Amino acid sequence: MKKFVIERELPGAKQLTQAQLQEIAINSCAAIDKLDAQYHWVQTFVVEDRLYCVHMAPDEATIRLHAKEGGFPVTRVSEVLAIIDPTTSV
């Protein structure tokens, strides 16, 4: 599977309550269950007016299908080509 970062424009994201975040998570998991493909939601970062989601899937089409099933906006899908961290410097 490939790793993707999904940018979702969501005005007011920083003001989402814990209950609203839980509802988003429930919808995401339900959408994953409907897919006929390997799929893994790694994590989501909530910022000002966006969500940045890290998911693993076979391709971008599957990422977009998950979004459609879950009713999630998709602003941009980017495949992760490399990962660097402090250990990369040695």
PAVEXKE-666843 format. One record per atom (N, C-alpha, C, CB): atom name; x, y, z. Coordinates in pm, whole numbers, plus 50000, padded with zeros to 5 digits. Last residue first. Glycine has a CB too. Layout:
// residues N
{atom:CA, px:X, py:Y, pz:Z} $
...
This chain:
// residues 90
{atom:N, px:52197, py:51163, pz:51008} $
{atom:CA, px:52320, py:51090, pz:51044} $
{atom:C, px:52361, py:50992, pz:50938} $
{atom:CB, px:52302, py:51018, pz:51176} $
{atom:N, px:51958, py:51273, pz:50932} $
{atom:CA, px:52076, py:51360, pz:50931} $
{atom:C, px:52206, py:51286, pz:50963} $
{atom:CB, px:52058, py:51470, pz:51030} $
{atom:N, px:51755, py:51098, pz:50973} $
{atom:CA, px:51800, py:51115, pz:50836} $
{atom:C, px:51930, py:51194, pz:50830} $
{atom:CB, px:51692, py:51186, pz:50753} $
{atom:N, px:51675, py:51124, pz:51233} $
{atom:CA, px:51772, py:51017, pz:51203} $
{atom:C, px:51824, py:51025, pz:51060} $
{atom:CB, px:51709, py:50881, pz:51227} $
{atom:N, px:51480, py:51327, pz:51227} $
{atom:CA, px:51615, py:51357, pz:51274} $
{atom:C, px:51718, py:51248, pz:51242} $
{atom:CB, px:51612, py:51379, pz:51422} $
{atom:N, px:51326, py:51240, pz:50908} $
{atom:CA, px:51317, py:51275, pz:51049} $
{atom:C, px:51459, py:51301, pz:51099} $
{atom:CB, px:51247, py:51160, pz:51133} $
{atom:N, px:51132, py:51190, pz:50613} $
{atom:CA, px:51258, py:51224, pz:50680} $
{atom:C, px:51228, py:51259, pz:50825} $
{atom:CB, px:51331, py:51342, pz:50608} $
{atom:N, px:51001, py:50994, pz:50361} $
{atom:CA, px:50982, py:51041, pz:50498} $
{atom:C, px:51119, py:51072, pz:50554} $
{atom:CB, px:50905, py:50936, pz:50586} $
{atom:N, px:50867, py:51023, pz:50030} $
{atom:CA, px:50977, py:50995, pz:50123} $
{atom:C, px:50939, py:51050, pz:50259} $
{atom:CB, px:51112, py:51058, pz:50073} $
{atom:N, px:50623, py:51047, pz:49909} $
{atom:CA, px:50733, py:50990, pz:49831} $
{atom:C, px:50852, py:50954, pz:49918} $
{atom:CB, px:50777, py:51087, pz:49724} $
{atom:N, px:50286, py:51024, pz:49951} $
{atom:CA, px:50411, py:51045, pz:50025} $
{atom:C, px:50522, py:50973, pz:49949} $
{atom:CB, px:50400, py:50993, pz:50174} $
{atom:N, px:50062, py:51176, pz:49729} $
{atom:CA, px:50130, py:51053, pz:49769} $
{atom:C, px:50260, py:51090, pz:49840} $
{atom:CB, px:50158, py:50962, pz:49645} $
{atom:N, px:49797, py:51387, pz:49809} $
{atom:CA, px:49939, py:51379, pz:49772} $
{atom:C, px:49997, py:51248, pz:49820} $
{atom:CB, px:50019, py:51499, pz:49831} $
{atom:N, px:49505, py:51547, pz:49731} $
{atom:CA, px:49560, py:51417, pz:49770} $
{atom:C, px:49703, py:51414, pz:49719} $
{atom:CB, px:49475, py:51297, pz:49712} $
{atom:N, px:49300, py:51819, pz:49833} $
{atom:CA, px:49419, py:51771, pz:49764} $
{atom:C, px:49458, py:51634, pz:49820} $
{atom:CB, px:49538, py:51872, pz:49778} $
{atom:N, px:49040, py:51839, pz:49927} $
{atom:CA, px:49101, py:51954, pz:49862} $
{atom:C, px:49220, py:51909, pz:49778} $
{atom:CB, px:49145, py:52058, pz:49966} $
{atom:N, px:48753, py:51675, pz:49982} $
{atom:CA, px:48893, py:51649, pz:49944} $
{atom:C, px:48943, py:51771, pz:49869} $
{atom:CB, px:48906, py:51518, pz:49855} $
{atom:N, px:48511, py:51621, pz:50242} $
{atom:CA, px:48568, py:51701, pz:50133} $
{atom:C, px:48711, py:51657, pz:50105} $
{atom:CB, px:48564, py:51851, pz:50167} $
{atom:N, px:48324, py:51321, pz:50302} $
{atom:CA, px:48432, py:51412, pz:50340} $
{atom:C, px:48478, py:51494, pz:50220} $
{atom:CB, px:48550, py:51334, pz:50399} $
{atom:N, px:48146, py:51110, pz:50300} $
{atom:CA, px:48094, py:51245, pz:50288} $
{atom:C, px:48196, py:51351, pz:50327} $
{atom:CB, px:47971, py:51261, pz:50373} $
{atom:N, px:48231, py:50851, pz:50292} $
{atom:CA, px:48221, py:50914, pz:50423} $
{atom:C, px:48163, py:51054, pz:50420} $
{atom:CB, px:48355, py:50919, pz:50486} $
{atom:N, px:48234, py:50797, pz:50018} $
{atom:CA, px:48153, py:50713, pz:50107} $
{atom:C, px:48130, py:50780, pz:50242} $
{atom:CB, px:48221, py:50577, pz:50128} $
{atom:N, px:48422, py:50992, pz:49938} $
{atom:CA, px:48285, py:50995, pz:49887} $
{atom:C, px:48193, py:50917, pz:49980} $
{atom:CB, px:48278, py:50938, pz:49744} $
{atom:N, px:48652, py:50904, pz:50070} $
{atom:CA, px:48598, py:51037, pz:50097} $
{atom:C, px:48452, py:51047, pz:50054} $
{atom:CB, px:48682, py:51144, pz:50026} $
{atom:N, px:48687, py:50653, pz:49947} $
{atom:CA, px:48665, py:50661, pz:50092} $
{atom:C, px:48601, py:50796, pz:50128} $
{atom:CB, px:48798, py:50642, pz:50169} $
{atom:N, px:48739, py:50744, pz:49687} $
{atom:CA, px:48619, py:50664, pz:49713} $
{atom:C, px:48585, py:50666, pz:49862} $
{atom:CB, px:48639, py:50518, pz:49665} $
{atom:N, px:48987, py:50866, pz:49724} $
{atom:CA, px:48871, py:50948, pz:49686} $
{atom:C, px:48739, py:50874, pz:49708} $
{atom:CB, px:48883, py:50992, pz:49540} $
{atom:N, px:49142, py:50642, pz:49783} $
{atom:CA, px:49134, py:50753, pz:49879} $
{atom:C, px:49009, py:50835, pz:49850} $
{atom:CB, px:49261, py:50842, pz:49871} $
{atom:N, px:49114, py:50506, pz:49544} $
{atom:CA, px:49058, py:50447, pz:49665} $
{atom:C, px:49046, py:50551, pz:49775} $
{atom:CB, px:49145, py:50329, pz:49714} $
{atom:N, px:49256, py:50675, pz:49374} $
{atom:CA, px:49113, py:50651, pz:49349} $
{atom:C, px:49045, py:50592, pz:49473} $
{atom:CB, px:49095, py:50555, pz:49229} $
{atom:N, px:49518, py:50657, pz:49462} $
{atom:CA, px:49442, py:50779, pz:49490} $
{atom:C, px:49292, py:50758, pz:49469} $
{atom:CB, px:49491, py:50893, pz:49401} $
{atom:N, px:49579, py:50323, pz:49598} $
{atom:CA, px:49590, py:50430, pz:49498} $
{atom:C, px:49503, py:50549, pz:49537} $
{atom:CB, px:49551, py:50377, pz:49359} $
{atom:N, px:49580, py:50151, pz:49822} $
{atom:CA, px:49647, py:50109, pz:49699} $
{atom:C, px:49671, py:50223, pz:49600} $
{atom:CB, px:49567, py:50002, pz:49632} $
{atom:N, px:49660, py:50334, pz:50125} $
{atom:CA, px:49567, py:50274, pz:50031} $
{atom:C, px:49642, py:50232, pz:49906} $
{atom:CB, px:49451, py:50372, pz:49996} $
{atom:N, px:49667, py:50505, pz:50427} $
{atom:CA, px:49738, py:50411, pz:50340} $
{atom:C, px:49634, py:50338, pz:50255} $
{atom:CB, px:49825, py:50309, pz:50423} $
{atom:N, px:49663, py:50848, pz:50532} $
{atom:CA, px:49596, py:50721, pz:50506} $
{atom:C, px:49688, py:50635, pz:50419} $
{atom:CB, px:49458, py:50742, pz:50437} $
{atom:N, px:49642, py:51127, pz:50717} $
{atom:CA, px:49741, py:51033, pz:50665} $
{atom:C, px:49671, py:50898, pz:50654} $
{atom:CB, px:49870, py:51025, pz:50757} $
{atom:N, px:49500, py:51447, pz:50674} $
{atom:CA, px:49482, py:51306, pz:50708} $
{atom:C, px:49593, py:51223, pz:50644} $
{atom:CB, px:49343, py:51255, pz:50663} $
{atom:N, px:49436, py:51747, pz:50794} $
{atom:CA, px:49539, py:51679, pz:50717} $
{atom:C, px:49540, py:51535, pz:50764} $
{atom:CB, px:49681, py:51747, pz:50736} $
{atom:N, px:49175, py:51978, pz:50773} $
{atom:CA, px:49220, py:51852, pz:50830} $
{atom:C, px:49328, py:51799, pz:50737} $
{atom:CB, px:49101, py:51748, pz:50848} $
{atom:N, px:49135, py:52332, pz:50832} $
{atom:CA, px:49163, py:52214, pz:50750} $
{atom:C, px:49189, py:52092, pz:50837} $
{atom:CB, px:49283, py:52240, pz:50659} $
{atom:N, px:49153, py:52572, pz:50960} $
{atom:CA, px:49036, py:52547, pz:50876} $
{atom:C, px:49054, py:52426, pz:50785} $
{atom:CB, px:49005, py:52669, pz:50793} $
{atom:N, px:49368, py:52511, pz:51179} $
{atom:CA, px:49272, py:52622, pz:51165} $
{atom:C, px:49144, py:52583, pz:51090} $
{atom:CB, px:49338, py:52736, pz:51093} $
{atom:N, px:49383, py:52149, pz:51207} $
{atom:CA, px:49442, py:52283, pz:51214} $
{atom:C, px:49331, py:52385, pz:51187} $
{atom:CB, px:49561, py:52298, pz:51111} $
{atom:N, px:49424, py:51822, pz:51300} $
{atom:CA, px:49324, py:51928, pz:51290} $
{atom:C, px:49396, py:52061, pz:51306} $
{atom:CB, px:49210, py:51910, pz:51397} $
{atom:N, px:49541, py:51533, pz:51147} $
{atom:CA, px:49581, py:51654, pz:51218} $
{atom:C, px:49475, py:51761, pz:51193} $
{atom:CB, px:49723, py:51704, pz:51173} $
{atom:N, px:49490, py:51187, pz:51177} $
{atom:CA, px:49446, py:51314, pz:51120} $
{atom:C, px:49490, py:51428, pz:51209} $
{atom:CB, px:49293, py:51316, pz:51100} $
{atom:N, px:49623, py:50863, pz:51085} $
{atom:CA, px:49591, py:50969, pz:51179} $
{atom:C, px:49548, py:51093, pz:51102} $
{atom:CB, px:49711, py:51001, pz:51270} $
{atom:N, px:49571, py:50624, pz:50925} $
{atom:CA, px:49681, py:50634, pz:51021} $
{atom:C, px:49650, py:50738, pz:51128} $
{atom:CB, px:49812, py:50669, pz:50949} $
{atom:N, px:49357, py:50402, pz:50793} $
{atom:CA, px:49361, py:50541, pz:50837} $
{atom:C, px:49465, py:50549, pz:50947} $
{atom:CB, px:49219, py:50592, pz:50887} $
{atom:N, px:49396, py:50183, pz:50533} $
{atom:CA, px:49431, py:50207, pz:50673} $
{atom:C, px:49437, py:50357, pz:50698} $
{atom:CB, px:49567, py:50141, pz:50709} $
{atom:N, px:49283, py:49925, pz:50324} $
{atom:CA, px:49281, py:50068, pz:50354} $
{atom:C, px:49312, py:50084, pz:50501} $
{atom:CB, px:49143, py:50132, pz:50319} $
{atom:N, px:49218, py:49709, pz:50057} $
{atom:CA, px:49295, py:49734, pz:50178} $
{atom:C, px:49301, py:49884, pz:50199} $
{atom:CB, px:49438, py:49672, pz:50169} $
{atom:N, px:48874, py:49709, pz:49945} $
{atom:CA, px:49018, py:49724, pz:49922} $
{atom:C, px:49088, py:49737, pz:50057} $
{atom:CB, px:49048, py:49848, pz:49832} $
{atom:N, px:48604, py:49783, pz:49925} $
{atom:CA, px:48648, py:49648, pz:49886} $
{atom:C, px:48796, py:49654, pz:49850} $
{atom:CB, px:48562, py:49594, pz:49764} $
{atom:N, px:48462, py:49972, pz:50192} $
{atom:CA, px:48555, py:49960, pz:50079} $
{atom:C, px:48589, py:49814, pz:50052} $
{atom:CB, px:48683, py:50039, pz:50106} $
{atom:N, px:48317, py:49982, pz:50422} $
{atom:CA, px:48243, py:49963, pz:50297} $
{atom:C, px:48335, py:49939, pz:50178} $
{atom:CB, px:48156, py:50084, pz:50270} $
{atom:N, px:48501, py:50041, pz:50621} $
{atom:CA, px:48437, py:49909, pz:50623} $
{atom:C, px:48363, py:49879, pz:50493} $
{atom:CB, px:48341, py:49899, pz:50740} $
{atom:N, px:48550, py:50309, pz:50563} $
{atom:CA, px:48656, py:50209, pz:50540} $
{atom:C, px:48596, py:50070, pz:50532} $
{atom:CB, px:48763, py:50215, pz:50652} $
{atom:N, px:48312, py:50420, pz:50652} $
{atom:CA, px:48346, py:50428, pz:50510} $
{atom:C, px:48454, py:50326, pz:50474} $
{atom:CB, px:48392, py:50570, pz:50472} $
{atom:N, px:48339, py:50375, pz:50926} $
{atom:CA, px:48228, py:50312, pz:50853} $
{atom:C, px:48255, py:50311, pz:50703} $
{atom:CB, px:48096, py:50385, pz:50883} $
{atom:N, px:48559, py:50540, pz:50981} $
{atom:CA, px:48571, py:50395, pz:51000} $
{atom:C, px:48460, py:50320, pz:50926} $
{atom:CB, px:48565, py:50360, pz:51151} $
{atom:N, px:48443, py:50790, pz:50924} $
{atom:CA, px:48560, py:50743, pz:50850} $
{atom:C, px:48574, py:50592, pz:50860} $
{atom:CB, px:48687, py:50812, pz:50901} $
{atom:N, px:48237, py:50804, pz:51114} $
{atom:CA, px:48205, py:50805, pz:50970} $
{atom:C, px:48320, py:50754, pz:50886} $
{atom:CB, px:48166, py:50945, pz:50925} $
{atom:N, px:48393, py:50808, pz:51348} $
{atom:CA, px:48297, py:50700, pz:51326} $
{atom:C, px:48262, py:50690, pz:51178} $
{atom:CB, px:48168, py:50722, pz:51411} $
{atom:N, px:48531, py:51050, pz:51309} $
{atom:CA, px:48604, py:50924, pz:51318} $
{atom:C, px:48513, py:50805, pz:51292} $
{atom:CB, px:48671, py:50910, pz:51456} $
{atom:N, px:48318, py:51232, pz:51318} $
{atom:CA, px:48400, py:51223, pz:51197} $
{atom:C, px:48475, py:51089, pz:51195} $
{atom:CB, px:48500, py:51341, pz:51191} $
{atom:N, px:48236, py:51187, pz:51582} $
{atom:CA, px:48145, py:51157, pz:51472} $
{atom:C, px:48221, py:51144, pz:51340} $
{atom:CB, px:48037, py:51266, pz:51461} $
{atom:N, px:48460, py:51284, pz:51719} $
{atom:CA, px:48424, py:51143, pz:51732} $
{atom:C, px:48331, py:51101, pz:51618} $
{atom:CB, px:48356, py:51116, pz:51868} $
{atom:N, px:48443, py:51552, pz:51654} $
{atom:CA, px:48559, py:51475, pz:51608} $
{atom:C, px:48530, py:51326, pz:51615} $
{atom:CB, px:48684, py:51509, pz:51692} $
{atom:N, px:48206, py:51609, pz:51792} $
{atom:CA, px:48210, py:51623, pz:51647} $
{atom:C, px:48329, py:51547, pz:51587} $
{atom:CB, px:48218, py:51770, pz:51607} $
{atom:N, px:48291, py:51566, pz:52056} $
{atom:CA, px:48180, py:51487, pz:52002} $
{atom:C, px:48178, py:51493, pz:51849} $
{atom:CB, px:48045, py:51536, pz:52058} $
{atom:N, px:48485, py:51763, pz:52083} $
{atom:CA, px:48526, py:51622, pz:52092} $
{atom:C, px:48417, py:51532, pz:52032} $
{atom:CB, px:48554, py:51583, pz:52239} $
{atom:N, px:48417, py:52017, pz:51833} $
{atom:CA, px:48413, py:51962, pz:51969} $
{atom:C, px:48460, py:51817, pz:51966} $
{atom:CB, px:48270, py:51971, pz:52027} $
{atom:N, px:48597, py:52239, pz:51627} $
{atom:CA, px:48523, py:52114, pz:51640} $
{atom:C, px:48530, py:52063, pz:51783} $
{atom:CB, px:48577, py:52008, pz:51542} $
{atom:N, px:48746, py:52462, pz:51580} $
{atom:CA, px:48642, py:52473, pz:51681} $
{atom:C, px:48559, py:52346, pz:51696} $
{atom:CB, px:48552, py:52587, pz:51648} $
{atom:N, px:48912, py:52415, pz:51369} $
{atom:CA, px:48974, py:52431, pz:51501} $
{atom:C, px:48872, py:52439, pz:51613} $
{atom:CB, px:49061, py:52557, pz:51502} $
{atom:N, px:48740, py:52421, pz:51149} $
{atom:CA, px:48789, py:52292, pz:51200} $
{atom:C, px:48846, py:52304, pz:51341} $
{atom:CB, px:48895, py:52235, pz:51107} $
{atom:N, px:48635, py:52635, pz:51012} $
{atom:CA, px:48601, py:52620, pz:51154} $
{atom:C, px:48651, py:52491, pz:51216} $
{atom:CB, px:48455, py:52627, pz:51170} $
{atom:N, px:48613, py:52476, pz:50698} $
{atom:CA, px:48608, py:52600, pz:50774} $
{atom:C, px:48562, py:52576, pz:50919} $
{atom:CB, px:48514, py:52700, pz:50706} $
{atom:N, px:48798, py:52254, pz:50570} $
{atom:CA, px:48684, py:52245, pz:50660} $
{atom:C, px:48679, py:52370, pz:50747} $
{atom:CB, px:48691, py:52116, pz:50749} $
{atom:N, px:48962, py:52084, pz:50323} $
{atom:CA, px:48924, py:52218, pz:50368} $
{atom:C, px:48795, py:52206, pz:50448} $
{atom:CB, px:48906, py:52316, pz:50246} $
{atom:N, px:49190, py:51837, pz:50362} $
{atom:CA, px:49045, py:51858, pz:50356} $
{atom:C, px:49015, py:51999, pz:50408} $
{atom:CB, px:48969, py:51750, pz:50439} $
{atom:N, px:49444, py:51657, pz:50217} $
{atom:CA, px:49408, py:51788, pz:50271} $
{atom:C, px:49258, py:51806, pz:50252} $
{atom:CB, px:49490, py:51904, pz:50202} $
{atom:N, px:49603, py:51362, pz:50282} $
{atom:CA, px:49482, py:51420, pz:50225} $
{atom:C, px:49455, py:51552, pz:50295} $
{atom:CB, px:49361, py:51322, pz:50238} $
{atom:N, px:49881, py:51183, pz:50198} $
{atom:CA, px:49835, py:51292, pz:50283} $
{atom:C, px:49716, py:51355, pz:50211} $
{atom:CB, px:49950, py:51399, pz:50313} $
{atom:N, px:49940, py:50830, pz:50176} $
{atom:CA, px:49891, py:50955, pz:50120} $
{atom:C, px:49863, py:51055, pz:50231} $
{atom:CB, px:49765, py:50931, pz:50037} $
{atom:N, px:50129, py:50543, pz:50095} $
{atom:CA, px:50088, py:50638, pz:50198} $
{atom:C, px:50051, py:50770, pz:50130} $
{atom:CB, px:50201, py:50659, pz:50304} $
{atom:N, px:50033, py:50229, pz:49945} $
{atom:CA, px:50101, py:50358, pz:49940} $
{atom:C, px:50048, py:50447, pz:50052} $
{atom:CB, px:50083, py:50427, pz:49802} $
{atom:N, px:50084, py:49881, pz:50000} $
{atom:CA, px:50000, py:50000, pz:50000} $
{atom:C, px:50088, py:50125, pz:50000} $
{atom:CB, px:49905, py:50000, pz:50121} $
